[in-house]
Amino acid sequence: MADIVDIAVSAGSFSTLVAAVQAAGLVETLKSPGPFTVFAPNDEAFAKLPPGTVQTLVQNIPQLTRILTFHVVPGKLTQADLAQLGTVTSVEGSTIPIDCSDGFEVKNATVVAADIEADNGIIHVLDNVILMG
């Protein structure tokens, strides 16, 4: 198996997320033992943001780091675990609502692929970037 970063790189559909993680200096963190649960927006999710948003964030590392760490939860939580919890607290410190009553929703995003196992955690693929606030 591979770690979270290696899986994201090899999948080919997370180039924006990988570039953002690299820009924010979070690669080593996400390669560490963890475990982490990562809500990973795919490239299509980033493409839905207003034009220029990603470029602006890459130039504002503190804000980029806050948004990226909002997509990471400590521990290895499967869809079944998350359904029982109902909410989780991100590494950034904010609460993220989880709704598995009709599909698998994480705040304003739908999980399009759940429970992707990694050596140091688990990945749930999102169709939207989840926004704080």
SEBA-7563 format. One record per residue: x, y, z of N, C-alpha, C, O in turn; residue in one letter. Coordinates in pm, whole numbers, plus 50000, padded with zeros to 5 digits. Example, Ala and Ser with C-alpha at 12.3 -4.5 7.8 and 13.67 -1.06 7.14 Angstrom:
513194943150780512304955050780513204967050780514244966850846A/512854977550708513674989450714512905000350787513415011450804S/
//
This chain:
500854988250000500005000050000500895012450000502115011450017M/500315023949981501035036649977500425046250078499345043750132A/501145057450101500585067350193499605076450118499445075449996D/498955085250193497905093950138498415102150019497725103049917I/499605107950031500135116349923500425107949799500065111849688V/501065096349818501385087849703500125083349629500105082849506D/499085079949703497825075849641497225087349562496755085449450I/497225099449620496685111149550497465114049422496865117249319A/498795112949428499615115349310499345104849202499155108249086V/499315092149241499155081449143497745080949084497575075948972S/496745085949156495365085649104495215094248980494425090948891A/495965105148972495915113748854494775123648852494725132148762G/493855122848948492705132148948492775142249062491775148749094S/493965143449123494145152549236495325162049215495965166049312F/495625165649090496815173849066496725187449135497735192449184S/495535193349140495385206349206495585204849357496285212849419T/494985194549415495145192049558496615189449593497125194849690L/497275181149514498695177949539499535190649529500415192849613V/499295198849428500045211449413499805220549533500735227149580A/498565221049581498235229549696498915224349823499445232149902A/498905211249842499565205149959501065208049954501675211050057V/501645207249836503075210349821503345225049851504295228249922Q/502505234049798502685248349819502575251949968503285260850016A/501695245050039501475247850181502495240850271502505242950393A/503365232650212504365225650292503795214550378504335211650484G/502705208350334502035198050413502345183750367501785174150420L/503235182350268503525169050216504075159950326503595148750343V/505065164750400505675156250504504645152250610504635140850657E/503765161650646502725158550744501835147150694501555137750768T/501405148150568500495138050513501215125150473500565115450434L/502545125050483503305112750463503675106450598504185095250602K/503425113750708503755108750841502805097350880501805095150812S/503105090250990502295078651027500815081651050499975072751032P/500475093951088499065097051110498495089451228499115089251334G/497345083251215496555082251091495685094751069495365102151162P/495335096750943494505108050903493315103250821493385093050752F/492225110650831491115109150739491145121750653491065132850705T/491265120050522491375131450431490135131950342489805122250273V/489475143450344488395146250250489065153150132489385165050139F/489265145850024490105150449913489275155349795488685147249723A/489215168549775488515173549657489295169549531490515171349525P/488585164249431489265160749306489455173349221488985184149257N/490135171749107490405183349022489125190248976489085202448963D/488075182348951486785188248910486225197049021485595207348993E/486425193249147485945201249260486655214849263486015225249281A/487975214749244488725227449243488315235949124488305248249133F/487975229649011487575236948892486255244448911485965253948838A/485445240249010484165246949039484355260149114483445268349120K/485535262049173485775274549246485825286149148486125284149030L/485535298349196485625309949106487015310849042488015307349105P/487085315648917488385316848849489385324848934489045335148991P/490605319948939491655326849013491765323249160492725327149226G/490785315749213490775312549356492005304549396492665307749495T/492315294149321493445285549356494745293449350495585292149440V/494925301549246496145309549235496265319349351497365321349404Q/495155325349391495165334649505495565327349633496355332449711T/495025315449653495335307749774496805303549778497425303849884L/497345299649664498745295449660499665307049697500785305049745V/499195319249675499985331149711499725335349856500425344149907Q/498745329149923498435332150062498535319050141497525312650170N/499765315350175500015302250236499245300150367498705289250387I/499155310150457498375307750580496915304250551496375295150615P/496275311050458494885308150422494785294550354493865286850382Q/495725291650264495735278750195495875267350297495175257350288L/496765269050393496985258950497495715256850578495365245350608T/495015267650614493755266450689492735258350611492085249450667R/492585261250482491595254250400491975239450386491125230650397I/493255236750361493675222850345493525214950475493045203650472L/493905220850589493795213650716492335212350760492025204250848T/491445220250700489995218650723489495205750657488425200750693F/490245200450561489875188150490490505175650552490385164750497H/491175177350667491875166150731491355164450874491215174150948V/491085151950911490605148651046491585138551106492015129351037V/491945140251233492815130151295492105116751305490905116151329P/492865105951286492295092551298491925086951162491955093851061G/491595074151163491215067051040489735063751050489345054051114K/488905072050985487455070950998486825066650866486915073750766L/486185055150867485485050250749484145057450735483735064950824T/483475055050625482135060650606481225056350720480445064450772Q/481295043650759480455038650869480755045851000479845049251075A/482045048151028482435055551149481855069651146481285074351244D/482015076351032481555090151017480045091251029479525100851086L/479325081250975477855081150983477405080851129476425087451165A/478105073351211477755072451353478085085251428477365089151520Q/479175091951389479605104051459478715116151428478345123551519L/478385118151302477555129551264478315142451244477975150351156G/479345144751324480245156251305481645151951346481815142951429T/482645158351287484035156051324484725169651334484245179551279V/485845169951404486625182251416487875180851331488635171251344T/488075190551243489215190151151490505193551224490485198551336S/491625190951158492935194851210492985210051228493625215151319V/492295217151140492235231851147491495236451272491745247451322E/490585228151324489885231451448488385233651434487685234551535G/487895234351312486465236451289485715223151284486305212651258S/484415224051309483555212251303483065210251160482735219751090T/483035197651118482555194150985481335185151002481435174351060I/480165189450951478985180850958479055169450857479495171250744P/478595157750900478565145850815477105141250807476425140550910I/476635138050687475265133150671475285120950579475555122150459D/474985109550635474945097150556473515091850541473315080150508C/472525100450567471135095950559470685093350416469835084750393S/471255100550319470905098750178472185100550099472445111450047D/472985090050089474305091250027475335094150134475215089250247G/476345101850101477445105050193477845119450167478565122450072F/477365128450254477625142750239478565147550349478435143550465E/479495155950311480415162250405480275177250384480765182650284V/479615183950477479305198150466478605200750333477495195850313K/479225208350242478585211950114479045202949999478865206549882N/479615191350030480165182649926479585168549936479165164050043A/479565161849823479165147949818480425139549803481315142749724T/480485128549879481605119349865481335110549743480325103449738V/482235111149646482055103449522482835090349524482585081549442V/483765088849618484475076149641484875075949787485575084949834A/484445065749859484685065150004485645053750038485835044349961A/486235055150156487025044350217488185039350131488395027350118D/488945048650074490165044950001491285043550103491715053350164I/491735031350122492715028250226494115033050188494535031750073E/494825038650285496225042350271496985036950391496375033250492A/498305036350380499115031450492498885039950618498905034750730D/498665052850598498585062050713497205068650726497095079750779N/496175061750678494835067350696493865062850589493965051850535G/492935071750561491855068350467491465081050391491525092150445I/491055079250266490695090550181489235089050139488785078250103I/488515100350144487155101050090487205112149983487575123450014H/486845108949861486935118349749485685127049742484555121949744V/485885140249733484775149849732484565155949593485495157049513L/483305159849567482965166549442482995181849455482785188949357D/483255186749576483375201149602484465203349706484745194649788N/485085215149701485985219349808485075223749922484175231849901V/485305218450043484465222750155485005235750210486195237050237I/484115245250225484495258650269484175260650415483155255950465L/485055267550481484895269850623483835280550648483555288950562M/483265280050768482315290350805480885286250787479975294050815G/
//
